[in-house]
């Protein structure tokens, strides 16, 4: 997985370097001549000619430098690809060797029959199986496995790389446990894992595009330059679109809820402040400073007219403490 990620990075770098008009940062430099005012006054035409020649030389040199960088990146890509091939080939040998040790029904010396049977027959889709292995053909894989075998060559080691023949017989078949296990392991390690990684990268990129589209389309000052074309989005994945929209709606809803809560708090404070003043006990029965004494007289007259004896008695009970306090105060 790490090698495949490195290979992806180099491929992206190469694609950027080969893009028309792109100049690598290490190649992007300026060089200018600084003539004196005296020289410019004497012969400005020759100075301008030198400037043009310098600019041409600089552009050519930048192109040469970038070409060398591109060549280096290509070598890096080839090196990583070779490392991936070696990893795949060694893994195939190790997997089949381990499975052969566990399978007591497989005859000794027929370890290679496991992967050869899978690659030579229609047991699996070969292009799909080798799509991330950097092998264009199975023969390249056989050649590399043979190279490993030659490093530990014995008297029985073939001198040439293996090639399938029409009369080839294998010690395994489609139903052999070793074949089934080999396919499952190889598929999981070298196919499914990388497909999952690529799908996650594509999902993240599509999510970013959908977020950018929603942000641009809902912005107050969205312009045609900032808005994205809907056709550029991969909207075939409804789950991604739904998740992005739900998240955006939730964020905006939270903002509205916070603002509404702030407004409610302000209204509540203002309402409580006014209610306390109006609902203070005895506020209506007490004379305000500077108020006319007619207000109390009018209130008593209203009570008498309405026949509210209970209120009059309550008023008399309340008035007694006042007279006592008045007497104590005057007595002191």
DRENDO-1510 file (C-alpha; in Angstrom, 1 decimal, always signed):
<recs>
REC; n; res; u; v; w
REC; 1; UNK; +0.0; +0.0; +0.0 .
REC; 2; UNK; +2.8; +2.4; +0.9 .
REC; 3; UNK; +4.6; +1.8; -2.4 .
REC; 4; UNK; +1.3; +2.3; -4.4 .
REC; 5; UNK; +0.8; +5.6; -2.6 .
REC; 6; UNK; +4.3; +6.7; -3.4 .
REC; 7; UNK; +3.7; +5.7; -7.0 .
REC; 8; UNK; +0.6; +7.8; -7.1 .
REC; 9; UNK; +2.4; +10.8; -5.8 .
REC; 10; UNK; +5.1; +10.5; -8.5 .
REC; 11; UNK; +2.5; +10.0; -11.2 .
REC; 12; UNK; +0.7; +13.2; -10.1 .
REC; 13; UNK; +4.0; +15.0; -10.0 .
REC; 14; UNK; +4.9; +13.9; -13.5 .
REC; 15; UNK; +1.5; +14.9; -14.8 .
REC; 16; UNK; +1.9; +18.4; -13.4 .
REC; 17; UNK; +5.4; +18.8; -14.8 .
REC; 18; UNK; +4.2; +17.8; -18.2 .
REC; 19; UNK; +1.3; +20.3; -18.1 .
REC; 20; UNK; +1.8; +23.0; -20.8 .
REC; 21; UNK; +3.0; +26.3; -19.3 .
REC; 22; UNK; +3.8; +24.8; -15.9 .
REC; 23; UNK; +7.2; +25.7; -14.5 .
REC; 24; UNK; +8.6; +23.9; -11.4 .
REC; 25; UNK; +9.3; +26.1; -8.5 .
REC; 26; UNK; +13.0; +25.1; -8.5 .
REC; 27; UNK; +13.2; +26.2; -12.1 .
REC; 28; UNK; +11.3; +29.4; -11.7 .
REC; 29; UNK; +14.0; +32.1; -11.2 .
REC; 30; UNK; +14.6; +35.6; -12.5 .
REC; 31; UNK; +17.9; +37.0; -13.9 .
REC; 32; UNK; +18.1; +40.6; -15.0 .
REC; 33; UNK; +20.9; +42.9; -16.1 .
REC; 34; UNK; +21.4; +46.1; -14.2 .
REC; 35; UNK; +22.9; +48.7; -16.5 .
REC; 36; UNK; +23.8; +52.2; -15.2 .
REC; 37; UNK; +21.8; +55.3; -16.3 .
REC; 38; UNK; +24.9; +56.5; -18.1 .
REC; 39; UNK; +25.0; +53.3; -20.2 .
REC; 40; UNK; +21.3; +53.5; -21.0 .
REC; 41; UNK; +21.7; +57.1; -22.1 .
REC; 42; UNK; +24.6; +56.2; -24.3 .
REC; 43; UNK; +23.4; +53.0; -26.0 .
REC; 44; UNK; +19.9; +51.9; -24.8 .
REC; 45; UNK; +19.4; +49.8; -28.0 .
REC; 46; UNK; +22.3; +47.4; -27.2 .
REC; 47; UNK; +21.2; +47.1; -23.6 .
REC; 48; UNK; +17.7; +46.1; -24.7 .
REC; 49; UNK; +19.2; +43.5; -27.0 .
REC; 50; UNK; +21.2; +42.0; -24.2 .
REC; 51; UNK; +18.1; +41.9; -22.1 .
REC; 52; UNK; +16.3; +39.9; -24.8 .
REC; 53; UNK; +19.2; +37.5; -25.1 .
REC; 54; UNK; +19.3; +37.0; -21.4 .
REC; 55; UNK; +15.6; +36.2; -21.2 .
REC; 56; UNK; +15.8; +33.7; -24.1 .
REC; 57; UNK; +18.8; +32.0; -22.4 .
REC; 58; UNK; +16.9; +31.9; -19.1 .
REC; 59; UNK; +13.8; +30.3; -20.7 .
REC; 60; UNK; +15.9; +27.7; -22.5 .
REC; 61; UNK; +17.8; +26.9; -19.3 .
REC; 62; UNK; +14.5; +26.6; -17.4 .
REC; 63; UNK; +13.3; +24.2; -20.0 .
REC; 64; UNK; +16.4; +22.1; -19.8 .
REC; 65; UNK; +16.3; +22.0; -16.0 .
REC; 66; UNK; +12.6; +20.9; -16.1 .
REC; 67; UNK; +13.4; +18.2; -18.6 .
REC; 68; UNK; +16.0; +16.8; -16.2 .
REC; 69; UNK; +13.5; +16.9; -13.4 .
REC; 70; UNK; +10.9; +15.0; -15.5 .
REC; 71; UNK; +13.5; +12.4; -16.4 .
REC; 72; UNK; +14.3; +12.0; -12.7 .
REC; 73; UNK; +10.6; +11.6; -11.8 .
REC; 74; UNK; +10.3; +8.9; -14.5 .
REC; 75; UNK; +13.2; +7.0; -13.0 .
REC; 76; UNK; +11.6; +7.2; -9.6 .
REC; 77; UNK; +8.4; +5.8; -11.1 .
REC; 78; UNK; +10.2; +3.0; -12.7 .
REC; 79; UNK; +12.0; +2.2; -9.4 .
REC; 80; UNK; +8.8; +2.2; -7.4 .
REC; 81; UNK; +7.1; +0.0; -10.0 .
REC; 82; UNK; +10.0; -2.5; -9.9 .
REC; 83; UNK; +9.7; -2.6; -6.1 .
REC; 84; UNK; +6.0; -3.3; -6.4 .
REC; 85; UNK; +6.6; -6.1; -8.8 .
REC; 86; UNK; +9.2; -7.7; -6.5 .
REC; 87; UNK; +6.8; -7.4; -3.6 .
REC; 88; UNK; +4.0; -9.1; -5.5 .
REC; 89; UNK; +6.2; -11.9; -6.8 .
REC; 90; UNK; +7.8; -12.6; -3.4 .
REC; 91; UNK; +4.4; -12.5; -1.8 .
REC; 92; UNK; +3.0; -15.1; -4.3 .
REC; 93; UNK; +5.9; -17.4; -3.6 .
REC; 94; UNK; +5.5; -17.0; +0.2 .
REC; 95; UNK; +1.8; -17.5; +0.1 .
REC; 96; UNK; +1.9; -20.6; -2.0 .
REC; 97; UNK; +4.7; -22.0; +0.1 .
REC; 98; UNK; +2.8; -21.5; +3.3 .
REC; 99; UNK; -0.4; -22.9; +1.9 .
REC; 100; UNK; +1.4; -26.0; +0.5 .
REC; 101; UNK; +2.8; -26.7; +4.0 .
REC; 102; UNK; -0.7; -26.6; +5.4 .
REC; 103; UNK; -2.2; -28.8; +2.7 .
REC; 104; UNK; -1.1; -32.4; +3.4 .
REC; 105; UNK; -2.7; -33.7; +0.2 .
REC; 106; UNK; -0.4; -31.6; -2.0 .
REC; 107; UNK; +2.6; -33.5; -3.2 .
REC; 108; UNK; +6.0; -32.2; -2.3 .
REC; 109; UNK; +7.6; -30.0; -5.0 .
REC; 110; UNK; +4.4; -28.8; -6.4 .
REC; 111; UNK; +4.1; -25.5; -4.6 .
REC; 112; UNK; +4.2; -23.5; -7.8 .
REC; 113; UNK; +1.3; -25.4; -9.2 .
REC; 114; UNK; -1.0; -23.3; -7.0 .
REC; 115; UNK; -0.3; -19.9; -8.6 .
REC; 116; UNK; +0.5; -21.3; -12.0 .
REC; 117; UNK; -2.9; -23.0; -12.1 .
REC; 118; UNK; -4.7; -19.8; -11.1 .
REC; 119; UNK; -2.8; -17.7; -13.7 .
REC; 120; UNK; -2.9; -20.2; -16.5 .
REC; 121; UNK; -6.5; -21.2; -16.4 .
REC; 122; UNK; -9.7; -19.2; -16.3 .
REC; 123; UNK; -10.1; -19.7; -12.5 .
REC; 124; UNK; -9.8; -15.9; -12.0 .
REC; 125; UNK; -10.0; -12.8; -14.1 .
REC; 126; UNK; -6.3; -12.3; -14.8 .
REC; 127; UNK; -6.4; -8.6; -15.8 .
REC; 128; UNK; -8.4; -7.8; -12.7 .
REC; 129; UNK; -6.1; -9.9; -10.5 .
REC; 130; UNK; -3.0; -8.2; -11.8 .
REC; 131; UNK; -4.4; -4.7; -12.3 .
REC; 132; UNK; -2.4; -3.1; -9.4 .
REC; 133; UNK; +0.6; -5.4; -9.6 .
REC; 134; UNK; +2.5; -3.4; -12.3 .
REC; 135; UNK; +2.7; -6.6; -14.4 .
REC; 136; UNK; +1.5; -6.2; -17.9 .
REC; 137; UNK; +1.5; -10.0; -18.5 .
REC; 138; UNK; +1.8; -13.1; -16.4 .
REC; 139; UNK; +5.0; -14.0; -18.3 .
REC; 140; UNK; +6.7; -11.0; -16.7 .
REC; 141; UNK; +5.6; -12.3; -13.4 .
REC; 142; UNK; +7.0; -15.8; -14.2 .
REC; 143; UNK; +10.3; -14.2; -15.3 .
REC; 144; UNK; +10.7; -12.4; -12.0 .
REC; 145; UNK; +9.8; -15.4; -10.0 .
REC; 146; UNK; +12.4; -17.4; -12.0 .
REC; 147; UNK; +15.0; -14.7; -11.2 .
REC; 148; UNK; +14.3; -15.2; -7.5 .
REC; 149; UNK; +14.7; -18.9; -7.9 .
REC; 150; UNK; +18.0; -18.5; -9.7 .
REC; 151; UNK; +19.4; -16.6; -6.6 .
REC; 152; UNK; +18.9; -19.9; -4.7 .
REC; 153; UNK; +19.4; -22.2; -7.6 .
REC; 154; UNK; +19.8; -25.9; -7.0 .
REC; 155; UNK; +20.4; -28.9; -9.2 .
REC; 156; UNK; +16.7; -29.2; -9.9 .
REC; 157; UNK; +16.1; -25.5; -10.6 .
REC; 158; UNK; +15.0; -24.9; -14.2 .
REC; 159; UNK; +17.4; -22.9; -16.2 .
REC; 160; UNK; +14.6; -21.1; -18.1 .
REC; 161; UNK; +11.6; -19.3; -16.8 .
REC; 162; UNK; +8.3; -21.2; -16.6 .
REC; 163; UNK; +5.9; -21.0; -19.6 .
REC; 164; UNK; +2.6; -22.8; -19.7 .
REC; 165; UNK; +2.0; -25.5; -22.3 .
REC; 166; UNK; -1.1; -27.2; -23.7 .
REC; 167; UNK; -0.3; -30.5; -22.1 .
REC; 168; UNK; +0.5; -29.0; -18.7 .
REC; 169; UNK; -1.0; -30.9; -15.8 .
REC; 170; UNK; -1.4; -29.4; -12.3 .
REC; 171; UNK; -1.5; -31.0; -8.9 .
REC; 172; UNK; -4.5; -28.8; -7.9 .
REC; 173; UNK; -7.9; -27.8; -9.4 .
REC; 174; UNK; -10.7; -25.3; -8.8 .
REC; 175; UNK; -11.9; -27.0; -5.7 .
REC; 176; UNK; -8.5; -27.4; -4.0 .
REC; 177; UNK; -8.4; -25.6; -0.6 .
REC; 178; UNK; -5.0; -24.1; -1.4 .
REC; 179; UNK; -6.3; -22.6; -4.7 .
REC; 180; UNK; -9.4; -21.1; -3.0 .
REC; 181; UNK; -7.3; -19.7; -0.1 .
REC; 182; UNK; -4.6; -18.3; -2.5 .
REC; 183; UNK; -7.3; -16.4; -4.5 .
REC; 184; UNK; -8.9; -15.0; -1.4 .
REC; 185; UNK; -5.6; -13.8; +0.1 .
REC; 186; UNK; -4.2; -12.4; -3.1 .
REC; 187; UNK; -7.5; -10.6; -3.9 .
REC; 188; UNK; -7.7; -9.1; -0.4 .
REC; 189; UNK; -4.0; -7.9; -0.3 .
REC; 190; UNK; -3.3; -6.7; -3.8 .
REC; 191; UNK; -6.7; -5.8; -5.2 .
REC; 192; UNK; -9.4; -5.1; -2.7 .
REC; 193; UNK; -7.2; -3.0; -0.4 .
REC; 194; UNK; -6.1; -0.7; -3.1 .
REC; 195; UNK; -9.5; -0.4; -4.6 .
REC; 196; UNK; -10.9; +0.6; -1.2 .
REC; 197; UNK; -8.2; +3.2; -0.9 .
REC; 198; UNK; -8.9; +4.7; -4.3 .
REC; 199; UNK; -12.7; +4.7; -3.6 .
REC; 200; UNK; -12.1; +6.6; -0.4 .
REC; 201; UNK; -9.9; +9.2; -2.2 .
REC; 202; UNK; -12.6; +9.6; -4.9 .
REC; 203; UNK; -15.3; +9.9; -2.2 .
REC; 204; UNK; -13.4; +12.6; -0.4 .
REC; 205; UNK; -12.8; +14.5; -3.6 .
REC; 206; UNK; -16.4; +14.3; -4.5 .
REC; 207; UNK; -17.5; +15.4; -1.0 .
REC; 208; UNK; -15.2; +18.5; -1.4 .
REC; 209; UNK; -16.8; +19.3; -4.7 .
REC; 210; UNK; -20.3; +18.9; -3.4 .
REC; 211; UNK; -19.5; +21.1; -0.4 .
REC; 212; UNK; -17.9; +23.7; -2.6 .
REC; 213; UNK; -21.0; +23.6; -4.9 .
REC; 214; UNK; -23.4; +24.0; -2.0 .
REC; 215; UNK; -21.4; +26.8; -0.5 .
REC; 216; UNK; -21.2; +28.7; -3.8 .
REC; 217; UNK; -24.8; +28.2; -4.7 .
REC; 218; UNK; -26.1; +29.4; -1.3 .
REC; 219; UNK; -23.6; +32.3; -0.8 .
REC; 220; UNK; -25.2; +35.8; -0.8 .
REC; 221; UNK; -22.7; +37.1; -3.4 .
REC; 222; UNK; -22.2; +34.0; -5.5 .
REC; 223; UNK; -21.0; +34.8; -9.0 .
REC; 224; UNK; -20.8; +32.8; -12.1 .
REC; 225; UNK; -17.0; +32.5; -11.7 .
REC; 226; UNK; -17.2; +31.0; -8.2 .
REC; 227; UNK; -20.2; +28.7; -8.8 .
REC; 228; UNK; -19.4; +25.2; -10.0 .
REC; 229; UNK; -21.1; +23.4; -12.8 .
REC; 230; UNK; -23.4; +20.7; -11.6 .
REC; 231; UNK; -22.2; +18.5; -14.5 .
REC; 232; UNK; -18.7; +18.3; -12.9 .
REC; 233; UNK; -20.1; +16.6; -9.8 .
REC; 234; UNK; -20.4; +12.9; -9.4 .
REC; 235; UNK; -23.9; +12.7; -8.1 .
REC; 236; UNK; -24.3; +9.0; -8.7 .
REC; 237; UNK; -23.6; +8.4; -5.1 .
REC; 238; UNK; -26.8; +9.6; -3.2 .
REC; 239; UNK; -25.3; +8.8; +0.2 .
REC; 240; UNK; -22.5; +11.3; -0.3 .
REC; 241; UNK; -24.8; +14.0; -1.4 .
REC; 242; UNK; -27.3; +13.3; +1.4 .
REC; 243; UNK; -24.6; +13.4; +4.0 .
REC; 244; UNK; -23.2; +16.7; +2.8 .
REC; 245; UNK; -26.7; +18.3; +2.6 .
REC; 246; UNK; -27.7; +17.0; +6.0 .
REC; 247; UNK; -24.5; +18.3; +7.5 .
REC; 248; UNK; -24.9; +21.7; +5.9 .
REC; 249; UNK; -28.6; +21.9; +7.0 .
REC; 250; UNK; -27.6; +20.9; +10.6 .
REC; 251; UNK; -24.9; +23.6; +10.8 .
REC; 252; UNK; -27.3; +26.3; +9.5 .
REC; 253; UNK; -30.1; +25.1; +11.8 .
REC; 254; UNK; -27.7; +25.4; +14.8 .
REC; 255; UNK; -26.9; +29.0; +13.9 .
REC; 256; UNK; -30.6; +29.9; +13.7 .
REC; 257; UNK; -31.3; +28.1; +17.0 .
REC; 258; UNK; -28.6; +30.1; +18.7 .
REC; 259; UNK; -29.8; +33.4; +17.3 .
REC; 260; UNK; -33.4; +32.6; +18.3 .
REC; 261; UNK; -32.3; +31.6; +21.8 .
REC; 262; UNK; -30.4; +34.9; +22.2 .
REC; 263; UNK; -33.5; +36.9; +21.1 .
REC; 264; UNK; -35.7; +34.9; +23.5 .
REC; 265; UNK; -33.3; +35.7; +26.4 .
REC; 266; UNK; -33.4; +39.4; +25.6 .
REC; 267; UNK; -37.2; +39.4; +25.4 .
REC; 268; UNK; -37.4; +37.5; +28.6 .
REC; 269; UNK; -35.2; +39.9; +30.5 .
REC; 270; UNK; -37.2; +42.9; +29.2 .
REC; 271; UNK; -40.5; +41.2; +30.0 .
REC; 272; UNK; -39.5; +40.3; +33.6 .
REC; 273; UNK; -38.2; +43.7; +34.3 .
REC; 274; UNK; -41.6; +45.3; +33.4 .
REC; 275; UNK; -43.6; +42.6; +35.2 .
REC; 276; UNK; -41.7; +43.1; +38.4 .
REC; 277; UNK; -42.5; +46.8; +38.5 .
REC; 278; UNK; -46.2; +46.3; +37.8 .
REC; 279; UNK; -46.7; +43.3; +40.1 .
REC; 280; UNK; -45.0; +44.5; +43.2 .
REC; 281; UNK; -47.2; +43.8; +46.3 .
REC; 282; UNK; -49.1; +46.8; +47.6 .
REC; 283; UNK; -48.0; +48.9; +44.6 .
REC; 284; UNK; -51.5; +49.9; +43.8 .
REC; 285; UNK; -52.4; +50.6; +47.4 .
REC; 286; UNK; -49.4; +52.9; +48.1 .
REC; 287; UNK; -49.3; +56.5; +47.3 .
REC; 288; UNK; -46.6; +57.5; +44.9 .
REC; 289; UNK; -44.4; +60.4; +45.7 .
REC; 290; UNK; -46.1; +63.6; +44.4 .
REC; 291; UNK; -49.4; +61.9; +43.6 .
REC; 292; UNK; -52.7; +63.5; +44.4 .
REC; 293; UNK; -54.5; +62.2; +47.6 .
REC; 294; UNK; -57.6; +61.9; +45.5 .
REC; 295; UNK; -56.4; +58.6; +44.1 .
REC; 296; UNK; -56.8; +56.9; +47.5 .
REC; 297; UNK; -60.2; +58.6; +48.1 .
REC; 298; UNK; -61.4; +57.5; +44.7 .
REC; 299; UNK; -60.2; +54.0; +45.3 .
REC; 300; UNK; -62.1; +53.8; +48.6 .
REC; 301; UNK; -65.2; +55.3; +47.0 .
REC; 302; UNK; -65.1; +52.7; +44.2 .
REC; 303; UNK; -64.8; +49.9; +46.8 .
REC; 304; UNK; -67.8; +51.2; +48.7 .
REC; 305; UNK; -69.9; +51.5; +45.6 .
REC; 306; UNK; -69.0; +48.0; +44.5 .
REC; 307; UNK; -70.0; +46.6; +47.8 .
REC; 308; UNK; -66.7; +44.9; +48.4 .
REC; 309; UNK; -66.8; +44.5; +52.1 .
REC; 310; UNK; -64.0; +42.0; +52.2 .
REC; 311; UNK; -61.7; +44.4; +50.6 .
REC; 312; UNK; -62.7; +47.2; +53.0 .
REC; 313; UNK; -62.0; +44.8; +56.0 .
REC; 314; UNK; -58.7; +43.9; +54.5 .
REC; 315; UNK; -57.9; +47.5; +54.0 .
REC; 316; UNK; -58.8; +48.3; +57.6 .
REC; 317; UNK; -56.6; +45.4; +58.8 .
REC; 318; UNK; -53.7; +46.6; +56.8 .
REC; 319; UNK; -54.2; +50.2; +57.9 .
REC; 320; UNK; -53.9; +49.3; +61.7 .
REC; 321; UNK; -50.2; +48.5; +61.5 .
REC; 322; UNK; -49.6; +51.7; +59.7 .
REC; 323; UNK; -51.3; +53.7; +62.5 .
REC; 324; UNK; -49.3; +51.8; +65.1 .
REC; 325; UNK; -46.1; +52.5; +63.3 .
REC; 326; UNK; -47.2; +56.1; +63.0 .
REC; 327; UNK; -47.7; +56.3; +66.8 .
REC; 328; UNK; -44.4; +54.7; +67.6 .
REC; 329; UNK; -42.6; +57.0; +65.3 .
REC; 330; UNK; -44.4; +60.0; +66.6 .
REC; 331; UNK; -43.8; +58.9; +70.2 .
REC; 332; UNK; -40.1; +58.6; +69.7 .
</recs>
